Amino acid sequence: MCSFIPASLKVQNNNVAPIYIINLLISDIIQFCCMIVKKARPDWKNNEIFYYIYCFGVLASVGFMVCVALERYLVIAWPLWYRFRSTIKISLVVCVVVWTLPLVYVLPHYYWNDHRVTNTLTAVFFLVPFPLLIFFLGGTLKSLFAAISVPSDEKRRIVGILVLVLLIYTLVFLPKIIWILVEEARDNDTFDNLTFILLRFSPLADLILYVFMRKGAIDKLLASLCCCRMDSDDNSRSSV
């Protein structure tokens, strides 16, 4: 409970990123609860229901990962728009939309047991965020040095967050996309089990993302990486 106190303080200062992080953690809690229930071995009908609830949590977490990346991209690429247009009210509307969209997948999957339709919906839900995350990272790197109003340590943290989100998505969700799209992969039991295990690590990966969102010791780690060049660039710009 204490971990949410800094986030709530930031929300009061009109920083909407913690709203997405809190919703991301809620989706992770849904996944954890469903995994616990699955270990309890309920009857077949309840097991099926909790499976779809788990899928709902996974898709919601994907949506909020995209929201986190988008918000960080706007801070760098469109700082004026972000400062005057990005409000808590808008972010709450976005959260409602993100929680609603997984129903477009879960409900047809539950009531319409057509594997071709469900596989197509799954591929769309998992494929669309991938190019968006690449675009957000590329756009941020392109606009990074022009954002003189953003402190260098905040730039490092933003880049670190975007890289981490893309890395998590690539390692955790990309194998599932391959499994859906490539028929030979679906016939491979080893690869099937691998994608299943990686998805189970999604909540743990999101906790690492939450650590990156907070200021503190992680800044020292980021400062020691390649992003250290930002400091020298900021100093040369100020001397000019």
C-alpha positions in Angstrom: 0.0 0.0 0.0 2.9 2.4 0.8 4.2 2.0 -2.8 1.2 3.8 -4.1 1.8 6.9 -2.1 4.4 8.5 -4.4 2.3 7.7 -7.4 -0.8 9.4 -5.9 1.3 12.5 -5.1 2.4 12.6 -8.7 -1.1 12.3 -9.9 -2.1 15.4 -7.9 0.6 17.3 -9.8 -1.1 16.4 -13.1 1.4 13.7 -14.0 -0.8 11.0 -15.6 1.8 8.3 -15.9 1.1 6.8 -12.4 -2.6 6.3 -13.4 -1.5 3.9 -16.2 1.0 2.2 -13.9 -1.6 1.6 -11.2 -4.0 0.2 -13.8 -1.2 -1.9 -15.1 -0.6 -3.3 -11.7 -4.3 -4.0 -11.3 -4.2 -6.1 -14.5 -1.2 -8.0 -13.1 -3.1 -8.7 -9.9 -5.9 -10.1 -12.0 -3.4 -12.4 -13.7 -1.9 -13.5 -10.4 -5.3 -14.3 -8.9 -6.3 -16.4 -12.0 -3.0 -18.3 -11.8 -3.6 -19.1 -8.1 -7.1 -20.3 -8.9 -5.7 -22.5 -11.7 -3.3 -24.1 -9.2 -6.3 -24.8 -7.0 -7.7 -27.0 -9.8 -11.3 -25.9 -9.9 -14.0 -27.8 -11.9 -13.9 -27.5 -15.6 -16.5 -24.8 -16.0 -14.9 -22.5 -13.4 -11.5 -23.2 -14.9 -12.7 -22.0 -18.3 -14.2 -18.8 -16.8 -10.9 -18.0 -15.0 -9.0 -18.7 -18.2 -10.9 -15.9 -20.0 -10.5 -13.6 -17.0 -6.8 -14.2 -17.2 -6.8 -13.4 -20.9 -8.7 -10.2 -20.1 -6.0 -9.3 -17.6 -3.2 -10.0 -20.1 -4.7 -7.9 -22.9 -5.4 -5.1 -20.5 -1.8 -5.1 -19.4 -0.7 -4.9 -23.0 -3.0 -1.8 -23.4 -1.6 -0.1 -20.4 2.0 -0.8 -21.5 1.2 1.1 -24.7 -0.3 3.9 -22.7 2.9 4.2 -20.6 5.0 4.3 -23.7 2.7 6.9 -25.4 2.8 9.1 -22.3 6.6 9.0 -22.1 6.8 9.7 -25.9 4.5 12.8 -25.6 6.7 14.2 -22.8 9.7 14.4 -25.2 8.2 14.7 -28.7 5.2 17.0 -27.8 6.1 18.7 -24.5 3.8 21.7 -24.9 0.8 19.6 -25.9 1.5 17.3 -23.0 1.7 20.1 -20.5 -1.5 21.9 -21.5 -3.7 19.1 -23.0 -2.8 16.0 -21.0 -5.1 15.9 -18.0 -6.2 13.4 -15.4 -9.7 13.4 -16.9 -8.4 12.4 -20.3 -6.2 9.7 -18.8 -9.2 8.2 -16.9 -11.2 8.1 -20.2 -8.3 6.3 -21.8 -8.2 3.8 -18.9 -11.9 3.0 -19.4 -11.3 2.4 -23.1 -8.3 0.1 -22.4 -10.4 -1.9 -19.9 -13.2 -2.2 -22.4 -11.2 -3.2 -25.5 -10.2 -6.7 -24.2 -14.0 -7.5 -24.0 -14.0 -7.4 -27.8 -11.6 -10.3 -27.7 -12.9 -12.2 -24.6 -16.6 -12.2 -25.3 -16.4 -13.6 -28.9 -13.8 -16.1 -27.7 -16.2 -17.3 -25.0 -19.4 -17.4 -26.9 -18.1 -18.1 -30.4 -15.8 -21.1 -30.4 -14.3 -20.6 -33.9 -10.5 -20.9 -33.8 -10.0 -19.0 -37.0 -11.9 -16.0 -35.7 -10.3 -16.1 -32.2 -6.8 -16.6 -33.6 -7.3 -13.6 -35.9 -8.5 -11.4 -33.0 -5.6 -12.6 -30.9 -3.1 -11.8 -33.6 -4.6 -8.3 -34.0 -4.5 -7.5 -30.3 -0.9 -8.6 -29.9 0.4 -7.3 -33.2 -0.9 -3.7 -33.2 1.1 -2.6 -30.1 4.4 -3.8 -31.4 4.9 -1.2 -34.2 3.5 1.4 -31.9 6.1 0.7 -29.3 8.9 0.9 -31.9 7.5 4.2 -33.2 7.3 5.7 -29.7 10.9 4.7 -29.0 12.2 5.9 -32.4 10.2 9.2 -32.1 11.5 9.8 -28.6 15.2 9.2 -29.6 14.7 11.6 -32.6 13.2 14.4 -30.5 15.4 13.8 -27.4 18.1 16.4 -27.9 15.6 19.1 -28.9 13.7 18.8 -25.6 15.8 21.3 -23.7 13.1 21.8 -21.1 13.4 18.1 -19.9 16.3 17.4 -17.4 18.9 15.0 -18.6 18.1 12.5 -15.8 14.4 12.5 -16.8 15.5 11.9 -20.4 17.5 8.9 -19.3 14.6 7.5 -17.4 12.2 8.0 -20.3 14.5 6.3 -22.7 15.1 3.5 -20.2 11.3 3.0 -19.7 10.6 2.9 -23.5 13.5 0.5 -24.1 12.3 -1.7 -21.2 8.7 -1.7 -22.5 9.8 -2.7 -26.0 12.1 -5.4 -24.5 9.4 -6.8 -22.3 7.0 -6.9 -25.2 9.5 -8.6 -27.5 10.5 -11.3 -25.0 7.1 -12.0 -23.4 4.5 -11.4 -26.2 6.4 -11.7 -29.5 6.8 -15.5 -29.2 3.0 -15.7 -28.7 2.5 -13.7 -31.9 4.8 -16.2 -33.7 2.9 -19.1 -32.2 -0.4 -17.7 -33.5 0.7 -16.8 -37.0 3.0 -19.7 -37.8 1.2 -23.0 -38.1 4.4 -25.0 -37.6 5.0 -23.2 -34.3 1.6 -24.3 -33.0 2.5 -27.9 -33.8 5.7 -27.6 -31.7 5.0 -28.6 -28.1 8.2 -27.2 -26.8 7.6 -23.7 -28.4 4.0 -23.9 -27.2 5.1 -24.5 -23.6 7.8 -21.7 -23.9 5.2 -19.1 -25.0 2.9 -20.2 -22.1 5.8 -19.8 -19.5 6.8 -16.4 -20.9 3.3 -15.0 -20.6 3.3 -16.1 -16.9 6.3 -13.8 -16.4 4.5 -10.7 -17.7 3.4 -9.5 -14.2 7.0 -9.8 -12.9 8.3 -7.8 -15.9 5.7 -5.1 -15.2 7.0 -4.8 -11.6 10.5 -4.1 -13.0 8.9 -1.4 -15.2 7.3 0.2 -12.1 10.8 0.4 -10.5 12.0 2.3 -13.6 9.2 4.8 -13.3 10.4 5.9 -9.9 13.2 8.3 -9.2 16.1 7.0 -7.2 19.0 4.5 -7.5 17.9 3.4 -11.0 19.1 6.8 -12.2 22.7 5.9 -11.4 22.4 2.7 -13.4 20.9 4.6 -16.4 23.6 7.3 -16.1 26.3 4.7 -16.5 24.9 3.5 -19.8 25.1 4.9 -23.3 22.7 7.7 -22.4 25.5 9.5 -20.6 26.1 11.4 -23.8 23.0 13.5 -23.0 24.9 15.3 -20.2 27.7 16.4 -22.5 25.2 17.5 -25.1 23.2 19.5 -22.6 26.4 21.2 -21.4 27.6 22.1 -25.0 24.1 23.5 -25.8 24.1 25.7 -22.7 27.6 27.0 -23.5 26.5 28.0 -27.0 
